[in-house]
Amino acid sequence: MSLLTRDVSCREAVELVTDFLEDALSARDRRRLERHLAKCDGCAGYLEQVRAVVVATGAVGPEDLEPATLQGLVELFEQYKGDS
Ligand SMILES: [Zn+2]
């Protein structure tokens, strides 16, 4: 939660993933997210899951998914991270 760190936290990364998949991130945010994904298997896996669900449901992007679907993925992600 530190504002001093330049790296995105996992929680921020999860929030950025939606915009990332919709190509709505600024170049700077995209780079920050990609840098985080490169060193964080949990978030990289989450991105792949969301991407797979978007493709499977034929949605245009994450915003098209049922909120419950997206929420379920976030919960899966948090279980995977063992973040409590
Ligand atoms: Zn992460």
PDB file of the backbone (N, CA, C, O) and the ligand in Angstrom, with CONECT records:
HET     ZN  A 101       1
ATOM      1  N   MET A   1       0.822  -1.209   0.000  1.00  0.00           N
ATOM      2  CA  MET A   1       0.000   0.000   0.000  1.00  0.00           C
ATOM      3  C   MET A   1       0.858   1.262   0.000  1.00  0.00           C
ATOM      4  O   MET A   1       0.322   2.366   0.094  1.00  0.00           O
ATOM      5  N   SER A   2       2.152   1.123  -0.101  1.00  0.00           N
ATOM      6  CA  SER A   2       3.001   2.310  -0.030  1.00  0.00           C
ATOM      7  C   SER A   2       2.920   3.142  -1.295  1.00  0.00           C
ATOM      8  O   SER A   2       2.998   2.624  -2.409  1.00  0.00           O
ATOM      9  N   LEU A   3       2.764   4.426  -1.101  1.00  0.00           N
ATOM     10  CA  LEU A   3       2.721   5.318  -2.258  1.00  0.00           C
ATOM     11  C   LEU A   3       4.129   5.600  -2.762  1.00  0.00           C
ATOM     12  O   LEU A   3       4.317   6.208  -3.816  1.00  0.00           O
ATOM     13  N   LEU A   4       5.107   5.153  -1.999  1.00  0.00           N
ATOM     14  CA  LEU A   4       6.484   5.441  -2.372  1.00  0.00           C
ATOM     15  C   LEU A   4       7.022   4.464  -3.412  1.00  0.00           C
ATOM     16  O   LEU A   4       7.960   4.771  -4.148  1.00  0.00           O
ATOM     17  N   THR A   5       6.415   3.289  -3.457  1.00  0.00           N
ATOM     18  CA  THR A   5       6.907   2.297  -4.400  1.00  0.00           C
ATOM     19  C   THR A   5       6.420   2.606  -5.809  1.00  0.00           C
ATOM     20  O   THR A   5       5.276   3.012  -6.014  1.00  0.00           O
ATOM     21  N   ARG A   6       7.296   2.409  -6.756  1.00  0.00           N
ATOM     22  CA  ARG A   6       6.917   2.682  -8.138  1.00  0.00           C
ATOM     23  C   ARG A   6       6.291   1.458  -8.791  1.00  0.00           C
ATOM     24  O   ARG A   6       5.557   1.567  -9.773  1.00  0.00           O
ATOM     25  N   ASP A   7       6.589   0.304  -8.237  1.00  0.00           N
ATOM     26  CA  ASP A   7       6.006  -0.908  -8.802  1.00  0.00           C
ATOM     27  C   ASP A   7       4.543  -1.000  -8.426  1.00  0.00           C
ATOM     28  O   ASP A   7       4.135  -0.566  -7.349  1.00  0.00           O
ATOM     29  N   VAL A   8       3.767  -1.564  -9.314  1.00  0.00           N
ATOM     30  CA  VAL A   8       2.364  -1.775  -8.987  1.00  0.00           C
ATOM     31  C   VAL A   8       2.274  -2.966  -8.044  1.00  0.00           C
ATOM     32  O   VAL A   8       3.048  -3.917  -8.150  1.00  0.00           O
ATOM     33  N   SER A   9       1.331  -2.903  -7.132  1.00  0.00           N
ATOM     34  CA  SER A   9       1.072  -4.028  -6.249  1.00  0.00           C
ATOM     35  C   SER A   9       0.215  -5.034  -7.004  1.00  0.00           C
ATOM     36  O   SER A   9      -0.315  -4.732  -8.073  1.00  0.00           O
ATOM     37  N   CYS A  10       0.085  -6.232  -6.439  1.00  0.00           N
ATOM     38  CA  CYS A  10      -0.754  -7.239  -7.082  1.00  0.00           C
ATOM     39  C   CYS A  10      -2.186  -6.730  -7.195  1.00  0.00           C
ATOM     40  O   CYS A  10      -2.856  -6.971  -8.199  1.00  0.00           O
ATOM     41  N   ARG A  11      -2.647  -6.040  -6.185  1.00  0.00           N
ATOM     42  CA  ARG A  11      -4.030  -5.551  -6.224  1.00  0.00           C
ATOM     43  C   ARG A  11      -4.205  -4.534  -7.350  1.00  0.00           C
ATOM     44  O   ARG A  11      -5.206  -4.552  -8.067  1.00  0.00           O
ATOM     45  N   GLU A  12      -3.239  -3.666  -7.492  1.00  0.00           N
ATOM     46  CA  GLU A  12      -3.304  -2.695  -8.587  1.00  0.00           C
ATOM     47  C   GLU A  12      -3.225  -3.409  -9.938  1.00  0.00           C
ATOM     48  O   GLU A  12      -3.925  -3.060 -10.889  1.00  0.00           O
ATOM     49  N   ALA A  13      -2.364  -4.404  -9.992  1.00  0.00           N
ATOM     50  CA  ALA A  13      -2.190  -5.135 -11.246  1.00  0.00           C
ATOM     51  C   ALA A  13      -3.504  -5.767 -11.676  1.00  0.00           C
ATOM     52  O   ALA A  13      -3.870  -5.724 -12.851  1.00  0.00           O
ATOM     53  N   VAL A  14      -4.217  -6.358 -10.711  1.00  0.00           N
ATOM     54  CA  VAL A  14      -5.506  -6.993 -11.025  1.00  0.00           C
ATOM     55  C   VAL A  14      -6.466  -5.959 -11.600  1.00  0.00           C
ATOM     56  O   VAL A  14      -7.223  -6.240 -12.528  1.00  0.00           O
ATOM     57  N   GLU A  15      -6.419  -4.759 -11.030  1.00  0.00           N
ATOM     58  CA  GLU A  15      -7.315  -3.718 -11.524  1.00  0.00           C
ATOM     59  C   GLU A  15      -6.896  -3.245 -12.914  1.00  0.00           C
ATOM     60  O   GLU A  15      -7.737  -2.879 -13.736  1.00  0.00           O
ATOM     61  N   LEU A  16      -5.605  -3.257 -13.163  1.00  0.00           N
ATOM     62  CA  LEU A  16      -5.107  -2.794 -14.461  1.00  0.00           C
ATOM     63  C   LEU A  16      -5.370  -3.810 -15.571  1.00  0.00           C
ATOM     64  O   LEU A  16      -5.462  -3.451 -16.745  1.00  0.00           O
ATOM     65  N   VAL A  17      -5.491  -5.091 -15.183  1.00  0.00           N
ATOM     66  CA  VAL A  17      -5.669  -6.148 -16.185  1.00  0.00           C
ATOM     67  C   VAL A  17      -6.888  -5.887 -17.059  1.00  0.00           C
ATOM     68  O   VAL A  17      -6.842  -6.082 -18.274  1.00  0.00           O
ATOM     69  N   THR A  18      -7.977  -5.444 -16.438  1.00  0.00           N
ATOM     70  CA  THR A  18      -9.195  -5.181 -17.211  1.00  0.00           C
ATOM     71  C   THR A  18      -8.937  -4.143 -18.300  1.00  0.00           C
ATOM     72  O   THR A  18      -9.287  -4.338 -19.464  1.00  0.00           O
ATOM     73  N   ASP A  19      -8.324  -3.051 -17.899  1.00  0.00           N
ATOM     74  CA  ASP A  19      -8.037  -1.997 -18.878  1.00  0.00           C
ATOM     75  C   ASP A  19      -6.998  -2.455 -19.898  1.00  0.00           C
ATOM     76  O   ASP A  19      -7.042  -2.090 -21.073  1.00  0.00           O
ATOM     77  N   PHE A  20      -6.064  -3.263 -19.408  1.00  0.00           N
ATOM     78  CA  PHE A  20      -5.020  -3.783 -20.286  1.00  0.00           C
ATOM     79  C   PHE A  20      -5.642  -4.561 -21.442  1.00  0.00           C
ATOM     80  O   PHE A  20      -5.286  -4.366 -22.604  1.00  0.00           O
ATOM     81  N   LEU A  21      -6.587  -5.456 -21.096  1.00  0.00           N
ATOM     82  CA  LEU A  21      -7.219  -6.292 -22.117  1.00  0.00           C
ATOM     83  C   LEU A  21      -8.107  -5.474 -23.045  1.00  0.00           C
ATOM     84  O   LEU A  21      -8.387  -5.886 -24.171  1.00  0.00           O
ATOM     85  N   GLU A  22      -8.544  -4.324 -22.574  1.00  0.00           N
ATOM     86  CA  GLU A  22      -9.372  -3.458 -23.427  1.00  0.00           C
ATOM     87  C   GLU A  22      -8.527  -2.422 -24.148  1.00  0.00           C
ATOM     88  O   GLU A  22      -9.035  -1.542 -24.843  1.00  0.00           O
ATOM     89  N   ASP A  23      -7.220  -2.556 -23.961  1.00  0.00           N
ATOM     90  CA  ASP A  23      -6.306  -1.642 -24.618  1.00  0.00           C
ATOM     91  C   ASP A  23      -6.582  -0.205 -24.186  1.00  0.00           C
ATOM     92  O   ASP A  23      -6.495   0.729 -24.983  1.00  0.00           O
ATOM     93  N   ALA A  24      -6.916  -0.051 -22.909  1.00  0.00           N
ATOM     94  CA  ALA A  24      -7.295   1.261 -22.399  1.00  0.00           C
ATOM     95  C   ALA A  24      -6.228   1.860 -21.480  1.00  0.00           C
ATOM     96  O   ALA A  24      -6.439   2.908 -20.869  1.00  0.00           O
ATOM     97  N   LEU A  25      -5.102   1.192 -21.392  1.00  0.00           N
ATOM     98  CA  LEU A  25      -4.048   1.709 -20.519  1.00  0.00           C
ATOM     99  C   LEU A  25      -3.164   2.693 -21.264  1.00  0.00           C
ATOM    100  O   LEU A  25      -2.964   2.587 -22.474  1.00  0.00           O
ATOM    101  N   SER A  26      -2.642   3.649 -20.517  1.00  0.00           N
ATOM    102  CA  SER A  26      -1.634   4.514 -21.096  1.00  0.00           C
ATOM    103  C   SER A  26      -0.371   3.682 -21.299  1.00  0.00           C
ATOM    104  O   SER A  26      -0.209   2.623 -20.694  1.00  0.00           O
ATOM    105  N   ALA A  27       0.502   4.163 -22.140  1.00  0.00           N
ATOM    106  CA  ALA A  27       1.743   3.430 -22.412  1.00  0.00           C
ATOM    107  C   ALA A  27       2.512   3.208 -21.120  1.00  0.00           C
ATOM    108  O   ALA A  27       3.125   2.158 -20.929  1.00  0.00           O
ATOM    109  N   ARG A  28       2.482   4.183 -20.246  1.00  0.00           N
ATOM    110  CA  ARG A  28       3.223   4.082 -18.994  1.00  0.00           C
ATOM    111  C   ARG A  28       2.621   3.001 -18.093  1.00  0.00           C
ATOM    112  O   ARG A  28       3.346   2.179 -17.533  1.00  0.00           O
ATOM    113  N   ASP A  29       1.304   3.006 -17.957  1.00  0.00           N
ATOM    114  CA  ASP A  29       0.670   1.991 -17.111  1.00  0.00           C
ATOM    115  C   ASP A  29       0.858   0.596 -17.698  1.00  0.00           C
ATOM    116  O   ASP A  29       1.057  -0.375 -16.968  1.00  0.00           O
ATOM    117  N   ARG A  30       0.793   0.508 -19.002  1.00  0.00           N
ATOM    118  CA  ARG A  30       0.983  -0.778 -19.669  1.00  0.00           C
ATOM    119  C   ARG A  30       2.380  -1.320 -19.358  1.00  0.00           C
ATOM    120  O   ARG A  30       2.542  -2.504 -19.063  1.00  0.00           O
ATOM    121  N   ARG A  31       3.362  -0.464 -19.426  1.00  0.00           N
ATOM    122  CA  ARG A  31       4.727  -0.904 -19.120  1.00  0.00           C
ATOM    123  C   ARG A  31       4.851  -1.331 -17.668  1.00  0.00           C
ATOM    124  O   ARG A  31       5.493  -2.334 -17.357  1.00  0.00           O
ATOM    125  N   ARG A  32       4.223  -0.552 -16.771  1.00  0.00           N
ATOM    126  CA  ARG A  32       4.291  -0.907 -15.353  1.00  0.00           C
ATOM    127  C   ARG A  32       3.639  -2.261 -15.113  1.00  0.00           C
ATOM    128  O   ARG A  32       4.157  -3.083 -14.357  1.00  0.00           O
ATOM    129  N   LEU A  33       2.514  -2.484 -15.752  1.00  0.00           N
ATOM    130  CA  LEU A  33       1.814  -3.762 -15.580  1.00  0.00           C
ATOM    131  C   LEU A  33       2.645  -4.901 -16.173  1.00  0.00           C
ATOM    132  O   LEU A  33       2.801  -5.952 -15.551  1.00  0.00           O
ATOM    133  N   GLU A  34       3.168  -4.690 -17.360  1.00  0.00           N
ATOM    134  CA  GLU A  34       3.944  -5.757 -18.008  1.00  0.00           C
ATOM    135  C   GLU A  34       5.173  -6.110 -17.184  1.00  0.00           C
ATOM    136  O   GLU A  34       5.583  -7.269 -17.126  1.00  0.00           O
ATOM    137  N   ARG A  35       5.754  -5.099 -16.548  1.00  0.00           N
ATOM    138  CA  ARG A  35       6.922  -5.363 -15.717  1.00  0.00           C
ATOM    139  C   ARG A  35       6.521  -6.204 -14.504  1.00  0.00           C
ATOM    140  O   ARG A  35       7.253  -7.100 -14.083  1.00  0.00           O
ATOM    141  N   HIS A  36       5.353  -5.900 -13.957  1.00  0.00           N
ATOM    142  CA  HIS A  36       4.872  -6.671 -12.808  1.00  0.00           C
ATOM    143  C   HIS A  36       4.557  -8.110 -13.238  1.00  0.00           C
ATOM    144  O   HIS A  36       4.904  -9.060 -12.536  1.00  0.00           O
ATOM    145  N   LEU A  37       3.909  -8.263 -14.370  1.00  0.00           N
ATOM    146  CA  LEU A  37       3.531  -9.596 -14.851  1.00  0.00           C
ATOM    147  C   LEU A  37       4.765 -10.456 -15.100  1.00  0.00           C
ATOM    148  O   LEU A  37       4.743 -11.673 -14.914  1.00  0.00           O
ATOM    149  N   ALA A  38       5.838  -9.800 -15.523  1.00  0.00           N
ATOM    150  CA  ALA A  38       7.056 -10.537 -15.853  1.00  0.00           C
ATOM    151  C   ALA A  38       7.660 -11.209 -14.619  1.00  0.00           C
ATOM    152  O   ALA A  38       8.366 -12.210 -14.733  1.00  0.00           O
ATOM    153  N   LYS A  39       7.379 -10.656 -13.449  1.00  0.00           N
ATOM    154  CA  LYS A  39       7.993 -11.227 -12.255  1.00  0.00           C
ATOM    155  C   LYS A  39       6.961 -11.779 -11.280  1.00  0.00           C
ATOM    156  O   LYS A  39       7.321 -12.216 -10.187  1.00  0.00           O
ATOM    157  N   CYS A  40       5.693 -11.768 -11.652  1.00  0.00           N
ATOM    158  CA  CYS A  40       4.662 -12.248 -10.740  1.00  0.00           C
ATOM    159  C   CYS A  40       3.792 -13.293 -11.439  1.00  0.00           C
ATOM    160  O   CYS A  40       2.931 -12.963 -12.254  1.00  0.00           O
ATOM    161  N   ASP A  41       4.037 -14.550 -11.106  1.00  0.00           N
ATOM    162  CA  ASP A  41       3.283 -15.638 -11.738  1.00  0.00           C
ATOM    163  C   ASP A  41       1.797 -15.554 -11.430  1.00  0.00           C
ATOM    164  O   ASP A  41       0.964 -15.885 -12.274  1.00  0.00           O
ATOM    165  N   GLY A  42       1.468 -15.118 -10.238  1.00  0.00           N
ATOM    166  CA  GLY A  42       0.066 -15.045  -9.844  1.00  0.00           C
ATOM    167  C   GLY A  42      -0.715 -14.114 -10.754  1.00  0.00           C
ATOM    168  O   GLY A  42      -1.785 -14.471 -11.246  1.00  0.00           O
ATOM    169  N   CYS A  43      -0.180 -12.922 -10.977  1.00  0.00           N
ATOM    170  CA  CYS A  43      -0.877 -11.947 -11.812  1.00  0.00           C
ATOM    171  C   CYS A  43      -0.835 -12.345 -13.282  1.00  0.00           C
ATOM    172  O   CYS A  43      -1.804 -12.127 -14.010  1.00  0.00           O
ATOM    173  N   ALA A  44       0.270 -12.922 -13.720  1.00  0.00           N
ATOM    174  CA  ALA A  44       0.348 -13.380 -15.102  1.00  0.00           C
ATOM    175  C   ALA A  44      -0.700 -14.464 -15.338  1.00  0.00           C
ATOM    176  O   ALA A  44      -1.344 -14.495 -16.387  1.00  0.00           O
ATOM    177  N   GLY A  45      -0.866 -15.351 -14.361  1.00  0.00           N
ATOM    178  CA  GLY A  45      -1.867 -16.405 -14.470  1.00  0.00           C
ATOM    179  C   GLY A  45      -3.271 -15.832 -14.478  1.00  0.00           C
ATOM    180  O   GLY A  45      -4.150 -16.300 -15.201  1.00  0.00           O
ATOM    181  N   TYR A  46      -3.464 -14.805 -13.655  1.00  0.00           N
ATOM    182  CA  TYR A  46      -4.771 -14.152 -13.608  1.00  0.00           C
ATOM    183  C   TYR A  46      -5.118 -13.526 -14.955  1.00  0.00           C
ATOM    184  O   TYR A  46      -6.244 -13.649 -15.437  1.00  0.00           O
ATOM    185  N   LEU A  47      -4.147 -12.861 -15.551  1.00  0.00           N
ATOM    186  CA  LEU A  47      -4.367 -12.243 -16.862  1.00  0.00           C
ATOM    187  C   LEU A  47      -4.769 -13.305 -17.878  1.00  0.00           C
ATOM    188  O   LEU A  47      -5.690 -13.095 -18.667  1.00  0.00           O
ATOM    189  N   GLU A  48      -4.081 -14.444 -17.860  1.00  0.00           N
ATOM    190  CA  GLU A  48      -4.393 -15.512 -18.810  1.00  0.00           C
ATOM    191  C   GLU A  48      -5.800 -16.045 -18.578  1.00  0.00           C
ATOM    192  O   GLU A  48      -6.524 -16.336 -19.531  1.00  0.00           O
ATOM    193  N   GLN A  49      -6.188 -16.172 -17.311  1.00  0.00           N
ATOM    194  CA  GLN A  49      -7.528 -16.659 -16.986  1.00  0.00           C
ATOM    195  C   GLN A  49      -8.592 -15.719 -17.515  1.00  0.00           C
ATOM    196  O   GLN A  49      -9.557 -16.150 -18.146  1.00  0.00           O
ATOM    197  N   VAL A  50      -8.412 -14.441 -17.257  1.00  0.00           N
ATOM    198  CA  VAL A  50      -9.406 -13.465 -17.711  1.00  0.00           C
ATOM    199  C   VAL A  50      -9.467 -13.462 -19.226  1.00  0.00           C
ATOM    200  O   VAL A  50     -10.547 -13.412 -19.815  1.00  0.00           O
ATOM    201  N   ARG A  51      -8.308 -13.514 -19.849  1.00  0.00           N
ATOM    202  CA  ARG A  51      -8.265 -13.512 -21.313  1.00  0.00           C
ATOM    203  C   ARG A  51      -9.003 -14.736 -21.859  1.00  0.00           C
ATOM    204  O   ARG A  51      -9.763 -14.639 -22.823  1.00  0.00           O
ATOM    205  N   ALA A  52      -8.764 -15.891 -21.223  1.00  0.00           N
ATOM    206  CA  ALA A  52      -9.405 -17.135 -21.663  1.00  0.00           C
ATOM    207  C   ALA A  52     -10.918 -17.051 -21.514  1.00  0.00           C
ATOM    208  O   ALA A  52     -11.660 -17.503 -22.386  1.00  0.00           O
ATOM    209  N   VAL A  53     -11.376 -16.467 -20.398  1.00  0.00           N
ATOM    210  CA  VAL A  53     -12.821 -16.353 -20.180  1.00  0.00           C
ATOM    211  C   VAL A  53     -13.428 -15.401 -21.201  1.00  0.00           C
ATOM    212  O   VAL A  53     -14.512 -15.653 -21.727  1.00  0.00           O
ATOM    213  N   VAL A  54     -12.733 -14.318 -21.474  1.00  0.00           N
ATOM    214  CA  VAL A  54     -13.233 -13.346 -22.452  1.00  0.00           C
ATOM    215  C   VAL A  54     -13.384 -14.027 -23.808  1.00  0.00           C
ATOM    216  O   VAL A  54     -14.398 -13.855 -24.485  1.00  0.00           O
ATOM    217  N   VAL A  55     -12.380 -14.795 -24.200  1.00  0.00           N
ATOM    218  CA  VAL A  55     -12.428 -15.497 -25.488  1.00  0.00           C
ATOM    219  C   VAL A  55     -13.552 -16.532 -25.477  1.00  0.00           C
ATOM    220  O   VAL A  55     -14.311 -16.640 -26.440  1.00  0.00           O
ATOM    221  N   ALA A  56     -13.658 -17.294 -24.380  1.00  0.00           N
ATOM    222  CA  ALA A  56     -14.629 -18.383 -24.299  1.00  0.00           C
ATOM    223  C   ALA A  56     -16.064 -17.874 -24.353  1.00  0.00           C
ATOM    224  O   ALA A  56     -16.948 -18.533 -24.901  1.00  0.00           O
ATOM    225  N   THR A  57     -16.284 -16.700 -23.782  1.00  0.00           N
ATOM    226  CA  THR A  57     -17.651 -16.179 -23.739  1.00  0.00           C
ATOM    227  C   THR A  57     -17.961 -15.294 -24.938  1.00  0.00           C
ATOM    228  O   THR A  57     -19.099 -14.865 -25.122  1.00  0.00           O
ATOM    229  N   GLY A  58     -16.953 -15.025 -25.746  1.00  0.00           N
ATOM    230  CA  GLY A  58     -17.178 -14.186 -26.904  1.00  0.00           C
ATOM    231  C   GLY A  58     -17.380 -12.726 -26.537  1.00  0.00           C
ATOM    232  O   GLY A  58     -17.874 -11.934 -27.339  1.00  0.00           O
ATOM    233  N   ALA A  59     -16.989 -12.375 -25.304  1.00  0.00           N
ATOM    234  CA  ALA A  59     -17.130 -10.991 -24.869  1.00  0.00           C
ATOM    235  C   ALA A  59     -16.118 -10.123 -25.614  1.00  0.00           C
ATOM    236  O   ALA A  59     -15.068 -10.591 -26.054  1.00  0.00           O
ATOM    237  N   VAL A  60     -16.463  -8.871 -25.738  1.00  0.00           N
ATOM    238  CA  VAL A  60     -15.551  -7.938 -26.395  1.00  0.00           C
ATOM    239  C   VAL A  60     -14.359  -7.669 -25.486  1.00  0.00           C
ATOM    240  O   VAL A  60     -13.226  -7.536 -25.947  1.00  0.00           O
ATOM    241  N   GLY A  61     -14.633  -7.592 -24.191  1.00  0.00           N
ATOM    242  CA  GLY A  61     -13.573  -7.338 -23.221  1.00  0.00           C
ATOM    243  C   GLY A  61     -14.084  -7.657 -21.841  1.00  0.00           C
ATOM    244  O   GLY A  61     -15.249  -8.020 -21.678  1.00  0.00           O
ATOM    245  N   PRO A  62     -13.232  -7.529 -20.844  1.00  0.00           N
ATOM    246  CA  PRO A  62     -13.622  -7.844 -19.463  1.00  0.00           C
ATOM    247  C   PRO A  62     -14.870  -7.102 -19.006  1.00  0.00           C
ATOM    248  O   PRO A  62     -15.651  -7.629 -18.213  1.00  0.00           O
ATOM    249  N   GLU A  63     -15.061  -5.883 -19.500  1.00  0.00           N
ATOM    250  CA  GLU A  63     -16.216  -5.100 -19.073  1.00  0.00           C
ATOM    251  C   GLU A  63     -17.524  -5.731 -19.537  1.00  0.00           C
ATOM    252  O   GLU A  63     -18.599  -5.437 -19.014  1.00  0.00           O
ATOM    253  N   ASP A  64     -17.403  -6.603 -20.531  1.00  0.00           N
ATOM    254  CA  ASP A  64     -18.575  -7.278 -21.064  1.00  0.00           C
ATOM    255  C   ASP A  64     -18.977  -8.489 -20.243  1.00  0.00           C
ATOM    256  O   ASP A  64     -20.087  -9.002 -20.378  1.00  0.00           O
ATOM    257  N   LEU A  65     -18.077  -8.937 -19.399  1.00  0.00           N
ATOM    258  CA  LEU A  65     -18.362 -10.119 -18.586  1.00  0.00           C
ATOM    259  C   LEU A  65     -19.343  -9.781 -17.486  1.00  0.00           C
ATOM    260  O   LEU A  65     -19.451  -8.635 -17.049  1.00  0.00           O
ATOM    261  N   GLU A  66     -20.060 -10.811 -17.047  1.00  0.00           N
ATOM    262  CA  GLU A  66     -20.900 -10.633 -15.867  1.00  0.00           C
ATOM    263  C   GLU A  66     -20.003 -10.226 -14.709  1.00  0.00           C
ATOM    264  O   GLU A  66     -18.924 -10.791 -14.528  1.00  0.00           O
ATOM    265  N   PRO A  67     -20.438  -9.258 -13.933  1.00  0.00           N
ATOM    266  CA  PRO A  67     -19.622  -8.857 -12.772  1.00  0.00           C
ATOM    267  C   PRO A  67     -19.282 -10.055 -11.881  1.00  0.00           C
ATOM    268  O   PRO A  67     -18.188 -10.130 -11.321  1.00  0.00           O
ATOM    269  N   ALA A  68     -20.231 -10.992 -11.756  1.00  0.00           N
ATOM    270  CA  ALA A  68     -19.991 -12.164 -10.911  1.00  0.00           C
ATOM    271  C   ALA A  68     -18.847 -13.005 -11.466  1.00  0.00           C
ATOM    272  O   ALA A  68     -18.066 -13.577 -10.706  1.00  0.00           O
ATOM    273  N   THR A  69     -18.748 -13.079 -12.788  1.00  0.00           N
ATOM    274  CA  THR A  69     -17.680 -13.858 -13.404  1.00  0.00           C
ATOM    275  C   THR A  69     -16.331 -13.248 -13.087  1.00  0.00           C
ATOM    276  O   THR A  69     -15.391 -13.943 -12.700  1.00  0.00           O
ATOM    277  N   LEU A  70     -16.252 -11.958 -13.255  1.00  0.00           N
ATOM    278  CA  LEU A  70     -15.006 -11.257 -12.989  1.00  0.00           C
ATOM    279  C   LEU A  70     -14.646 -11.357 -11.506  1.00  0.00           C
ATOM    280  O   LEU A  70     -13.491 -11.573 -11.139  1.00  0.00           O
ATOM    281  N   GLN A  71     -15.672 -11.193 -10.663  1.00  0.00           N
ATOM    282  CA  GLN A  71     -15.442 -11.276  -9.223  1.00  0.00           C
ATOM    283  C   GLN A  71     -14.943 -12.663  -8.841  1.00  0.00           C
ATOM    284  O   GLN A  71     -14.067 -12.806  -7.988  1.00  0.00           O
ATOM    285  N   GLY A  72     -15.511 -13.687  -9.484  1.00  0.00           N
ATOM    286  CA  GLY A  72     -15.084 -15.050  -9.204  1.00  0.00           C
ATOM    287  C   GLY A  72     -13.616 -15.250  -9.546  1.00  0.00           C
ATOM    288  O   GLY A  72     -12.892 -15.944  -8.832  1.00  0.00           O
ATOM    289  N   LEU A  73     -13.188 -14.648 -10.626  1.00  0.00           N
ATOM    290  CA  LEU A  73     -11.791 -14.763 -11.026  1.00  0.00           C
ATOM    291  C   LEU A  73     -10.886 -14.062 -10.031  1.00  0.00           C
ATOM    292  O   LEU A  73      -9.804 -14.549  -9.702  1.00  0.00           O
ATOM    293  N   VAL A  74     -11.338 -12.921  -9.560  1.00  0.00           N
ATOM    294  CA  VAL A  74     -10.543 -12.184  -8.578  1.00  0.00           C
ATOM    295  C   VAL A  74     -10.406 -13.010  -7.305  1.00  0.00           C
ATOM    296  O   VAL A  74      -9.341 -13.051  -6.689  1.00  0.00           O
ATOM    297  N   GLU A  75     -11.509 -13.675  -6.916  1.00  0.00           N
ATOM    298  CA  GLU A  75     -11.453 -14.494  -5.703  1.00  0.00           C
ATOM    299  C   GLU A  75     -10.535 -15.691  -5.893  1.00  0.00           C
ATOM    300  O   GLU A  75      -9.776 -16.054  -4.993  1.00  0.00           O
ATOM    301  N   LEU A  76     -10.609 -16.295  -7.059  1.00  0.00           N
ATOM    302  CA  LEU A  76      -9.694 -17.399  -7.359  1.00  0.00           C
ATOM    303  C   LEU A  76      -8.253 -16.926  -7.248  1.00  0.00           C
ATOM    304  O   LEU A  76      -7.389 -17.589  -6.675  1.00  0.00           O
ATOM    305  N   PHE A  77      -8.037 -15.766  -7.814  1.00  0.00           N
ATOM    306  CA  PHE A  77      -6.704 -15.195  -7.811  1.00  0.00           C
ATOM    307  C   PHE A  77      -6.208 -14.983  -6.380  1.00  0.00           C
ATOM    308  O   PHE A  77      -5.061 -15.288  -6.053  1.00  0.00           O
ATOM    309  N   GLU A  78      -7.088 -14.459  -5.542  1.00  0.00           N
ATOM    310  CA  GLU A  78      -6.676 -14.157  -4.170  1.00  0.00           C
ATOM    311  C   GLU A  78      -6.434 -15.427  -3.374  1.00  0.00           C
ATOM    312  O   GLU A  78      -5.572 -15.464  -2.495  1.00  0.00           O
ATOM    313  N   GLN A  79      -7.203 -16.479  -3.686  1.00  0.00           N
ATOM    314  CA  GLN A  79      -6.947 -17.765  -3.034  1.00  0.00           C
ATOM    315  C   GLN A  79      -5.580 -18.280  -3.472  1.00  0.00           C
ATOM    316  O   GLN A  79      -4.797 -18.786  -2.668  1.00  0.00           O
ATOM    317  N   TYR A  80      -5.321 -18.138  -4.742  1.00  0.00           N
ATOM    318  CA  TYR A  80      -4.064 -18.633  -5.292  1.00  0.00           C
ATOM    319  C   TYR A  80      -2.886 -17.912  -4.630  1.00  0.00           C
ATOM    320  O   TYR A  80      -1.861 -18.518  -4.317  1.00  0.00           O
ATOM    321  N   LYS A  81      -3.059 -16.628  -4.432  1.00  0.00           N
ATOM    322  CA  LYS A  81      -1.996 -15.839  -3.820  1.00  0.00           C
ATOM    323  C   LYS A  81      -1.863 -16.129  -2.333  1.00  0.00           C
ATOM    324  O   LYS A  81      -0.831 -15.835  -1.730  1.00  0.00           O
ATOM    325  N   GLY A  82      -2.912 -16.711  -1.735  1.00  0.00           N
ATOM    326  CA  GLY A  82      -2.893 -16.959  -0.305  1.00  0.00           C
ATOM    327  C   GLY A  82      -2.768 -15.671   0.482  1.00  0.00           C
ATOM    328  O   GLY A  82      -2.119 -15.611   1.527  1.00  0.00           O
ATOM    329  N   ASP A  83      -3.403 -14.652  -0.046  1.00  0.00           N
ATOM    330  CA  ASP A  83      -3.323 -13.312   0.497  1.00  0.00           C
ATOM    331  C   ASP A  83      -4.417 -13.111   1.545  1.00  0.00           C
ATOM    332  O   ASP A  83      -5.582 -12.932   1.190  1.00  0.00           O
ATOM    333  N   SER A  84      -4.065 -13.136   2.812  1.00  0.00           N
ATOM    334  CA  SER A  84      -5.131 -12.974   3.788  1.00  0.00           C
ATOM    335  C   SER A  84      -4.783 -11.935   4.831  1.00  0.00           C
ATOM    336  O   SER A  84      -5.578 -11.675   5.733  1.00  0.00           O
TER     337      SER A  84
HETATM  338 ZN    ZN A 101       1.242  -9.745  -8.757  1.00  0.00          ZN2+
END
